[in-house]
């Protein structure tokens, strides 16, 4: 795999950051904030919440940057931190949503039909309903276009396991989409 100049630059920047170079920290934030913010938004679909998730992620990144042994893995490491923060936010939102649905059923005699019908929304809902590791595999492979070899290194699992996980994630997504479509009928 050919290394791009921007990846090499990021690696050098990470090394400078690990040496407590404030200018490097500012430049790292400037270069990566839009990417991490977009990554958070891809999960959450809300600008304000994505901003909050990105900010929390940066706090974690800056406080743990010295623990990163291989600077070439920074982008995957940073994306993983954002993904974890977003997953926490989604779980919290789902618990809140379930509580609100319970309250609606309790205090309302009127059932309102779900009018979303949008295929993109259906797909996102189906993905969010999957187990976190399946969401992670799908996002890395399809959205980040990360090769299986790199995912294998990133997740510290054999390539065969990654391929199998990707297969199972696709199967679970198909089942979830069918389940969602049957619920609407």
Secondary structure as GFF3:
##gff-version 3
##sequence-region A 1 185
A	DSSP	alpha_helix	5	18	.	.	.	ID=ss1
A	DSSP	alpha_helix	22	44	.	.	.	ID=ss2
A	DSSP	alpha_helix	47	64	.	.	.	ID=ss3
A	DSSP	three_ten_helix	65	67	.	.	.	ID=ss4
A	DSSP	three_ten_helix	71	73	.	.	.	ID=ss5
A	DSSP	alpha_helix	74	107	.	.	.	ID=ss6
A	DSSP	alpha_helix	119	129	.	.	.	ID=ss7
A	DSSP	alpha_helix	132	138	.	.	.	ID=ss8
A	DSSP	pi_helix	139	143	.	.	.	ID=ss9
A	DSSP	alpha_helix	148	155	.	.	.	ID=ss10
A	DSSP	alpha_helix	159	184	.	.	.	ID=ss11
###
